[in-house]
Amino acid sequence: MNIQEIQTQLTNELSSRTGWFEKYDFIISAGERLSPMDERYRTEEFAVSGCQSQLWIASELINGNMVLHGDSDAKITRGLVALLFKVLNNRTPDEVVRAELNFLDDTGILTALSPLRANGLASIISSIKSHARRYQNDQPGKIEA
């Protein structure tokens, strides 16, 4: 599936939930399914600033596609990371940079988050896209903070 198809699927899945309790449960469940992050990435080098919780994002370029690694100590933040990874993981750096993450607006996630969480979400997206831009600038195979 392409990026837009995955976003449509996420929008449909979240829209089928009634009320924000069920939607937050969906987001938290996504985070519980996120692959565990290797401890070597849980350092200051990979920490994402601008988030009220502890959050780490790392990436590597494998066969031209970005492989994302992430974790957070907050369940909702971890779930948001998982949703973003579902859309952006195993994509080329160009796809990641160009991706318009419209599912966040379409599902109402952006308006439902507290200002601090919304700021954290913006930091996560900025971090992932920053990784992608570094790969576009010919730094292949390197783990990035």
C-alpha positions as CSV (number, residue, x, y, z in Angstrom):
1,M,0.0,0.0,0.0
2,N,1.1,3.5,-0.6
3,I,1.2,6.3,2.0
4,Q,-2.2,7.7,1.1
5,E,-3.8,4.3,1.2
6,I,-2.4,3.6,4.6
7,Q,-3.7,7.0,5.8
8,T,-7.1,6.3,4.4
9,Q,-7.1,3.0,6.3
10,L,-6.1,4.7,9.5
11,T,-8.8,7.3,9.0
12,N,-11.4,4.7,8.5
13,E,-10.3,2.7,11.5
14,L,-10.3,5.7,13.8
15,S,-13.5,7.1,12.4
16,S,-15.3,3.8,13.2
17,R,-14.6,4.4,16.9
18,T,-17.2,6.3,18.7
19,G,-15.9,8.9,21.1
20,W,-12.4,9.8,22.1
21,F,-12.1,7.1,24.8
22,E,-12.3,4.4,22.0
23,K,-10.0,6.5,19.7
24,Y,-7.3,6.8,22.5
25,D,-7.7,3.1,23.1
26,F,-6.9,2.5,19.4
27,I,-3.9,4.8,19.6
28,I,-2.6,3.2,22.8
29,S,-3.1,-0.3,21.3
30,A,-1.0,0.7,18.3
31,G,1.8,1.7,20.6
32,E,1.6,-1.6,22.4
33,R,2.3,-3.3,19.1
34,L,5.3,-1.1,18.3
35,S,8.4,-3.2,18.0
36,P,10.7,-2.8,21.1
37,M,13.5,-0.3,20.6
38,D,17.0,-1.4,21.0
39,E,18.5,0.0,24.2
40,R,21.4,1.5,22.3
41,Y,19.0,4.1,20.8
42,R,17.6,5.1,24.2
43,T,20.2,7.8,24.7
44,E,20.3,11.6,24.6
45,E,21.6,11.4,21.0
46,F,18.3,10.0,19.8
47,A,16.0,11.9,22.2
48,V,13.4,14.1,20.6
49,S,13.0,17.5,22.2
50,G,9.7,19.4,22.3
51,C,7.8,16.5,23.8
52,Q,6.6,16.4,27.4
53,S,7.5,12.7,27.7
54,Q,10.7,10.9,27.0
55,L,10.9,10.0,23.3
56,W,13.5,8.5,21.1
57,I,13.6,8.3,17.3
58,A,16.3,6.7,15.3
59,S,16.5,5.5,11.7
60,E,18.7,3.7,9.2
61,L,18.6,3.4,5.5
62,I,18.3,-0.1,4.2
63,N,18.1,-0.8,0.5
64,G,17.0,2.8,-0.1
65,N,14.2,2.7,2.4
66,M,14.1,4.3,5.9
67,V,13.7,1.9,8.8
68,L,12.4,3.8,11.8
69,H,13.0,2.9,15.4
70,G,11.2,4.7,18.2
71,D,9.8,4.5,21.7
72,S,8.3,6.7,24.4
73,D,7.6,6.3,28.1
74,A,4.1,7.7,27.5
75,K,1.4,5.4,26.1
76,I,-0.3,8.0,23.9
77,T,3.0,9.3,22.5
78,R,4.2,5.8,21.8
79,G,0.9,5.1,20.0
80,L,1.2,8.3,17.9
81,V,4.8,7.1,17.0
82,A,3.4,3.7,16.0
83,L,0.7,5.4,13.8
84,L,3.3,7.6,12.1
85,F,5.6,4.6,11.6
86,K,2.8,2.7,10.0
87,V,2.5,5.4,7.4
88,L,6.2,6.3,7.0
89,N,8.3,3.2,7.8
90,N,10.1,1.4,4.9
91,R,9.6,4.4,2.6
92,T,12.2,6.2,0.6
93,P,13.5,9.4,2.1
94,D,11.9,11.3,-0.8
95,E,8.5,9.8,0.1
96,V,8.9,10.7,3.7
97,V,9.9,14.3,3.0
98,R,6.9,14.8,0.6
99,A,4.4,13.0,2.8
100,E,1.4,15.1,3.8
101,L,0.1,13.5,7.0
102,N,-3.5,14.4,6.4
103,F,-4.9,11.5,8.5
104,L,-4.0,13.6,11.6
105,D,-6.5,16.3,10.6
106,D,-9.0,13.9,9.0
107,T,-9.3,11.9,12.2
108,G,-9.4,14.9,14.5
109,I,-6.2,13.8,16.3
110,L,-4.6,17.2,16.1
111,T,-7.6,19.0,17.6
112,A,-8.1,16.4,20.3
113,L,-4.5,16.5,21.7
114,S,-3.5,18.9,24.4
115,P,-1.3,21.7,23.2
116,L,1.8,20.0,24.8
117,R,1.0,16.7,23.1
118,A,0.3,18.5,19.8
119,N,3.7,20.2,20.1
120,G,5.3,16.8,20.8
121,L,3.6,15.3,17.7
122,A,5.0,18.1,15.6
123,S,8.4,17.4,17.1
124,I,8.1,13.7,16.2
125,I,7.1,14.5,12.6
126,S,9.9,17.1,12.3
127,S,12.4,14.5,13.6
128,I,11.4,11.8,11.1
129,K,11.5,14.2,8.2
130,S,14.8,15.5,9.4
131,H,16.2,12.0,9.2
132,A,14.8,11.7,5.7
133,R,16.4,15.0,4.6
134,R,19.8,13.7,5.9
135,Y,19.5,10.6,3.8
136,Q,18.6,12.7,0.8
137,N,21.9,14.5,1.3
138,D,23.9,11.2,0.8
139,Q,24.4,9.8,4.3
140,P,23.3,6.2,3.5
141,G,23.5,3.4,6.0
142,K,24.1,5.6,9.0
143,I,22.0,5.5,12.1
144,E,20.7,9.0,12.7
145,A,19.5,10.9,15.8
